[in-house]
Amino acid sequence: MRSKLMTLLKIQYMNQSSLNALRYETDRRKRNRTIAVYVSMALVILMMMAYSFLMAYGYGFLGMSNAVPGFALVISSVVTLFFTFIKSNGFLFAFKDYDMLMALPFTTGTVITAKFLYMYINNLLFSLCVMVPMGVGYAMWVHPSAITYVIWLVIAVATPLLPMSVAALAGGLIAAVGSRFRFKVLAQVILSLIGVMAIFGLSFSLNGAGSNGEFFRRIGDIGKVMETQIHRWYPVSIWTDAAVNEKSILALLGFLLVSVGVYGVFVAVTSIKYKTINTALMSHHAASNYKMRKQESHSAIHALVRKEVKRFTSSVPYLMNMGIGAILAVIGSVVCVIIGPEKLLASMEINVIPKQITYIVPFAVGMFLTMTCTTCVSLSLEGKNLWIVKSLPLDTRTIFKSKMIFNMLLVAPAGIISSLCFAFVLKVDVATLLIYILLTLVSVGFSTTFGMWAGIRFAKFDWENEIEVIKQGAASMLGIFVNMILQIILAVAVGALSLICDGRILMVIVVVLLGVVDWLIYGRIMKIQMRDVL
Amino acid sequence: MLEIRDFSKTYSGGKRAAEHITLTIEDGDIYGFIGHNGAGKSTTIRAVVGVLDFTEGDIFIDGHSVKKEPMECKKVTAYIPDNPDLYEHLTGIQYLNFVADIFGISAKEREERIRRYGDMFEITSSLGDLISSYSHGMKQKVTVISALIHEPKLMVMDEPFVGLDPKAALDLKNVMRELCKKGSSIFFSTHVLEVAQKLCNKIAIIKEGKIVTAGRMEDLVQNQSLEDVFMEVVEDAK
């Protein structure tokens, strides 16, 4: 069992980590791309570690060190929960190499464990990137004994187990329920969205604990309030807090027992129904009752965009990962309208809307919207089908245009809805509303064109599982990361500068500048030929 | 119709897959391309249809250079790859309409052709199902129909009979003959030498990226079987 498990795990890493490409690839361009992926991943990890350290150090500075262990656990767990939940379908269930693996002499438990371990190791890296720097920040204020360091490390190693098991179990249940419907993708997406909303609701409740007015007034009790909230929402944090702050070995054992126990239950339960779930998910409804009817003709670009729509709506991981930004932007803005501006502001203990907020909101919306960047991945998703577009009489520019049009059609309406909602909530005039809409469109234009450029530059066609492109691909990470950073920078710049000059003029300047950048990138893309891609 | 002129291909790793290949396929030819696995058949075919980029030599389709005027070449060419990797999230009819839209085929014409070939290959009733639910053979049939939908002047096929049931294989052979009678040309690779002998009027044998013999079938085979000729030529080329 153990050697088979290790073999399977090793093969998964060799197949998915690009390390083999780094070792054996003779094409220098492909090697450089792989190196660029690792460099960008390293940069993101460094930034995350710096952020985690500063956060823990800041809490220590405010005299809230006791809350740091629980807080570190929660951050690590919520993110693990979110990513495992999204990833479980297509990796743990209904994965492409299912037939090949299940036909080999592996037990179902070995296959699940290998898949789960692969996810665990990846999540562990994230957990360590959060827990270790936060531990350092904590230690700089508390100066704990050696045993605390060991306890902290043990907790960091065990942290991903519980949220992963819960998320994978939820993902499995959704997959199982969804597989009973004819429109499996739709059913799974709706159920998954409910799950994601629940996770967001949970993290929002925790944030809420730290942001209301009373909380700030009682600054002396800040750590206590936070600890209580964290303990309420994530009870195992009681044990981790006790283990670190009071060096309680019993509490540590309790945490480990629950984490490992829940994982064991997950593997045992999933093993029983694993084949049934996968068979249902991977079998397809075939009515075989088609009768030839009148056909319609369309333009080539129409056909290509239609193909993109079908691709997007037929894959749960694609839809969930790339569509989530636009969905959240719309849901968030509609919720703001439903709750009403008065209640919303009252909950934040704000009586009068600061003018700066009206200038920052479009960028906050933009941050969510630009998370939906299908152009980062749509070219790579052609994968083994690339021969089709390459052998058809299609201009390279038409192929790229169709992918950009699809992204604009997907995100621009969501942007306009969000702009309208926030214009209503913030009671802005028509001119500001128009600027909101223009700003949204140029932001989406930037994410579309930059995403397309990244998608071409870091195209990867030799994938086995689309997750490799959608979640782990360099283009996907780069596209979303750059868009997010850009929106944050613009929000800070416009927010700060609006203190000394008219914010609306600043927004118009951003519209013009981003519009020019969009056009320049678009022009650059239109010069690329398909032979430059491969 | 198709002229391959001194075509060579070296992959970025340094592997030389094709060396100085020169072939001419005329209107109405059914040209068989025969060779071992890894001999360079697919590399040549992929270069002809514009899927594979190349720098050495040139390929002309209907007088247009694949390098300089790829669109003109692709408009008159149909390609059937060795593995029918189609868009699995589309239904068969959606895929066929997609290809027809790209070639600008009118609604009436595509309807007629899909009906004709769909019935011939006995797949019409499954055209409303997702391609992901198709067997290998069904996907191959859809690929064949998509290749025929624009009545190509040149049809390039890489192992087209793999995965087809006996009736579909026979139907495809008949379609190939019919197309050639109308003046189109067919260039295809195969391992099945009996099929090549019965179907082709010309063949080329490739070994380690080099053409070892090419010409009219009757001149090359004479009283022997193609299998004997193939083994003889390949042994002599050692």
Interface residues (C-beta under 8 A of the other chain):
Chain A: T26 D27 R28 R29 K30 H284 H285 A286 A287 S288 N289 Y290 K291 M292 K294 Q295 E296 S297 H298 S299 A300 H302 A303 L304 R306 K307 K310 R311 S314 S315 K384 N385 L386 W387 I388 K390 S391 L392 P393 L394 D395 R531 L534
Chain B: S12 G13 G14 R46 V49 G50 V51 D53 M71 K74 K75 T77 Y79 P81 N83 D85 L86 Y87 H89 L90 G92 I93 Q94 N97 F98 V99 A100 D101 I102 F103 G104 I105 S106 A107 R110 E111 I114 R115 G118 T124 S125 S126 L127 G128 D129 L130 S132 S133
